[in-house]
Amino acid sequence: MKKIVKKLILYCLPFLVLLGMFVAFEPYDYFGLRGGESEYLCKPLSSVRELLINHPENIVLGDSRMANLNMDLAEEISGEPYTMLGFGGAQTGELIELFWYATEHTELKKVVFGINLYSTIDEQGPGRIPSIIEQAEDPAHFILHAGHWLGAINAAKTKIMNRVWTSLGHPERMTFPEDPTDYSRVQNIPQEMGEKYRLNLEEYRDLIRSNFGESPVVRQETVDKLIEVVEYCDANGIEIVFVYPPIHISIYELYEELDILKEAEKYKGQLREIAPSIDFEFPNSFTENDDNFYDGYHLPNTVKPYLVELVFTDLPAECVRRTTP
Amino acid sequence: MLLNTFTYLCFLAVVTAVHYLLPVKYRNYFLLAASIYFLWTSGPISLGIAVGAALITFFFGKKIASAADRNTAKKLTAAGIVLLVLNLCWFKYAHLITSFLENPITILFPVGLSFYTFASVGYLADVYKGAMEPETDFTEWLLSVLFFPHILSGPIAKSRNLIPQLKEREVTPEIIVEGMRRLLIGAMFKVVLADGLAIIVNGVYDNLNSHSGLAALTALFLYPLQLYFDFAGYSAMAVGSALVFGVRLQENFLAPYFSTGMGEIWRRWHITLSEWFRDYLYFPLGGSRKGESRTLINLLIVFTVSALWHGNTVTNLIWGVVIVASRFLERFFNKNSRGLTGAEAFTAKSWMKRILVYIWWTMTLFPFRMETVDDMKRFIQMVGEKQNLGTFKLEFLNLAAAGVSDTGTYYLIYFGSIIASLAIATWIDFTLYRSTTERGAVPVTDPFEALPVRRRWILYWIMGLAVAAMYIIIQTGGGPSFIYQGY
């Protein structure tokens, strides 16, 4: 029997080596071997891990339009640390779920809640969050997720190949595969590059139009859940503000064409009555300037600091409407 | 608790360790406790029904053996069998029978019910025929019924083979290692090949309207492989699990896809069930001893009962009719259903036969896979549509991506695991098949023993890696259960 046990251990060795490789290279640094530095900046798993490890008091929720904002700059401007729990592609239902999860794991003081009222899908439910929470809380679930193994393989390939190239005296050739929703990786747009870097805003608008189904606006049920969130914050002394990030004028005109602005305004009105809001979603010189946008929804790195300043201070500006109940 | 889960692996490891640490006289009690726990995890009702059936069978077994005369013994045997079969039929068909009511009866089917019912019916029949003495120790009898390696979906054990092994068994390191090897083979069959192919096959069948004719055809011809590896994989894991404790269960599959006739497939497919139907239904009806017409009627009865057992839907009945028609046709043209032997089994003609038999088998399985007749019609319509090969490639890759990933690395791992495992599985089955073509030879169910150590270990690692990779893919995308789990 001892021989059998020894052979079993020998058999398991390559698998343990693979597991070791996974732990060393997986992009989230789940096990903290690289000081908690995740390669992915805007993935929901990073957000939930951040919550579980650091128990932040001040959080920011939102989709990619909020998730790419620089929180270090936010702290510098506001004097208080903020943690980004938003992520690219987040739906309102998922963000609400994340909010409730945060209330169970930290003592919240401030919540900056980025809202997208113009959803292309029915987004009432918790969506991906239960699975993300499972992975964040249970290492076994994290390890048994194929996506993370693929991420680890790619990261290992990138780092090993670059090390080989640099040891041969060449510059690094491989970059970590870009997360297409992570606009923080988009560098300053060189003016001379023009359309090569910035997406064609007309084409982008046409793409968004084709994505909209029959009901392009968030449901009343989702707004009711947001009202519940506000009621909880009021009862527990948590400051909450809703942010409607800026959209390019072409997208605003698309919403006019689809005749959805009235319904969105109705929901905004309901939320304005109970919580402060910072609204950028209206035509103004900022939204009419193409240079301020990477695509119809997202800002380039050169412009984002301005948005951070407007969200985290009371700086008056033509492109923002602030309301308090 | 399914056999293809990490939980089961941990359970088996713990039970094995404790089993061998215990003195011999306590081992069976411990195995019984472990089996009770195993069945408990499937639900207390499953455990209760199984223990109840075991009690009934135990009681009737003793009564039959001690009956005053043959007539009384016959009546007791019939009573015991009827009780067991009624119990099975109740759980299987209560919903169908009451479907016309406003609130038809809906009952959860107890895990393993069919398989221990068959074994128990066989036990009573064997006691009546005098083929074995009734078991007088209830714990030994209960262990034979609840023995966890085979309770979920067989192999159906003959009590006269199983109980003596439970009472006294010789365990050597070689047997334990063989058991572990069978577990690995079973895991490769089930996790990599069955579940891996299911990603594509189920992806088409579950969304019939969203796919092309070529995709439908691909799913049609991959389904027999999925079905085989699913069940053969489970059976191998059951056999391997039992071997680890020194108990040798009967083989359930003998390389059926190398068969050169439909009759031969049935001799090599789910053998313990085929033998059960043969010994306890076909032979008592007269078998082939009462002329050709009566033989055909007996075959019709056996396959009808088999079809009804597999399911109570119209498509299952259609499947049963198709199977019977196939067997009749083949009998008409070729009375030899035992298959080719010797050099005859490896001629070019024999390989052509194998391809035709696989196509024929695929067609007979078509209604078996379908839920409704409308699905069958829709499927046939889909297959008839024209399809651009270029579009099909993208469609096929999308199916394989299964919501997990569509990167080159993923496809390399997914297809690489399947291709490597298919190659190893073909070698295992071909070696087994070849050994069965020699008259009087013992089937080689473990071809690894003959390999040099280094080659053997390389294959172990390839299989293990493929299992681990596909297990993670399935966990991410959400995987299917054993196809035969619900029978």
Interface residues (C-beta under 8 A of the other chain):
Chain A: M1 K3 I4 K7 L8 Y11 P14 F15 L18 L144 H145 A146 G147 W149 L150 I153 N154
Chain B: Y20 P173 I176 V177 M180 V404 S405 T407 T409 Y410 W457 Y460 W461 G464 L465 A468 Y471 I472 I473 Q475 T476 G477
